[in-house]
């Protein structure tokens, strides 16, 4: 049984977060996804339709991931409602589903990779838009397996329906990636190496 946390969520942080959170629900889900995020490949879209409501870094409105400083990143998966492939209304409640997730850059996750959660996650209470609260599953993923290289603007989460990993649902949210740019010291070291190579061959024309 997953542990449950009832620690109050910071009101201001939650307000900023919820205004940026992308909800993909009901019949508006497909249109919202196409307008707001890069399209997935045909196979990925067919096998993992965009139906998950996720929140990367729930306490951070900027959703930044520093691949050099962060060892792990939390991702909240909220309850969502949508029409499935049979045009029947379906509810996805992450607190009742098996923990089979992969998270990372779009290319990494679509290629079968991505970070797996470090554990089964914890159930936390979040405030809703119209007052009240709801439970969501918060998972923690190791950064070094996410495959971010600094050019990404979205993070992709797959939930696998069964152990084959071939079908399920997906969700995305914008991210800001840091830590992949070379530092000033890195550039200086590279310049020194280049100068050293040139002085090693004094007779060579520039």
Residue pairs with C-beta under 8 A, 6 or more apart in sequence:
2 95
2 120
2 121
2 122
2 123
2 137
3 122
3 123
4 122
4 123
4 124
4 135
5 122
5 123
5 124
5 125
5 138
6 124
6 125
7 124
9 58
9 59
9 124
9 125
9 126
9 127
10 59
11 127
13 59
13 60
13 61
14 58
14 126
14 127
16 61
17 55
17 58
17 59
17 60
17 61
18 127
18 129
19 61
20 61
20 63
20 173
20 174
21 53
21 55
21 173
22 32
22 36
22 37
22 53
22 54
22 171
22 172
22 173
22 174
23 32
23 53
23 80
24 32
24 33
24 50
24 51
24 52
24 53
24 80
24 82
24 171
25 53
25 80
25 81
25 82
26 81
26 82
26 83
27 83
29 50
29 51
29 82
30 49
30 50
33 50
33 172
37 50
37 154
37 172
37 174
38 106
38 153
38 154
39 45
40 48
40 50
40 106
40 110
40 156
40 170
41 110
44 110
44 170
47 166
47 167
47 168
48 158
48 159
48 167
48 168
48 169
48 170
49 85
49 169
49 170
50 169
50 170
50 171
50 172
51 80
51 82
51 92
51 169
51 170
51 171
52 77
52 80
52 92
52 157
52 159
52 169
52 170
52 171
53 77
53 78
53 79
53 80
53 171
54 75
54 76
54 77
54 78
54 157
54 171
54 172
54 173
55 75
55 76
55 78
55 136
55 173
56 63
56 65
56 73
56 74
56 75
56 155
56 173
56 175
57 63
57 64
57 65
57 73
57 74
57 75
58 74
58 76
58 126
58 138
59 74
62 176
63 155
63 173
63 174
63 175
63 176
64 175
64 176
64 177
64 178
65 73
65 143
65 146
65 148
65 155
65 175
65 176
65 177
65 178
66 178
66 179
67 143
67 144
67 146
67 148
67 150
67 177
67 178
67 179
67 180
68 178
68 179
68 180
69 178
69 179
70 143
71 142
71 143
71 144
72 118
72 140
72 141
72 142
72 143
73 140
73 141
73 143
73 146
74 138
74 139
74 140
74 141
75 103
75 138
75 139
75 140
75 141
75 155
75 157
76 124
76 126
76 136
76 137
76 138
76 139
77 94
77 101
77 136
77 137
77 138
77 139
77 157
77 159
77 171
78 94
78 126
78 134
78 136
79 91
79 92
79 93
79 94
79 95
79 134
79 135
79 136
80 91
80 92
81 89
81 90
81 91
81 92
82 89
82 90
82 92
83 89
83 90
84 90
92 159
92 169
94 136
94 137
94 159
95 123
95 135
95 136
95 137
97 159
99 117
99 120
99 121
99 137
99 139
100 159
100 160
100 161
100 162
100 163
100 165
100 168
101 116
101 117
101 139
101 157
101 158
101 159
101 160
102 109
102 113
102 114
102 115
102 116
102 157
102 158
102 160
103 109
103 114
103 115
103 117
103 139
103 141
103 146
103 155
103 156
103 157
103 158
104 113
104 114
104 115
104 141
104 145
104 146
104 147
104 148
104 155
104 156
105 114
105 146
105 147
105 148
105 149
105 152
105 155
105 156
106 152
106 154
106 156
106 172
107 147
108 114
108 146
108 147
108 148
109 147
109 156
109 157
109 158
110 156
112 165
113 145
113 147
114 145
114 146
114 147
114 156
114 158
115 141
115 142
115 143
115 144
115 145
115 146
116 141
116 145
117 139
117 140
117 141
118 139
118 140
118 141
118 142
119 140
121 137
121 138
121 139
121 140
122 137
122 138
123 135
123 136
123 137
123 138
124 135
124 136
124 138
125 133
125 134
125 135
125 136
126 133
126 134
126 135
126 136
127 133
128 134
146 155
148 155
148 175
148 177
148 180
149 177
149 180
150 177
150 178
150 179
150 180
150 181
151 177
152 175
152 177
153 174
153 175
154 172
154 173
154 174
154 175
155 172
155 173
155 174
155 175
156 170
156 171
156 172
157 170
157 171
157 172
158 168
158 169
158 170
159 168
159 169
159 170
159 171
160 166
160 167
160 168
161 167
161 168
161 169
182 190
198 204
198 206
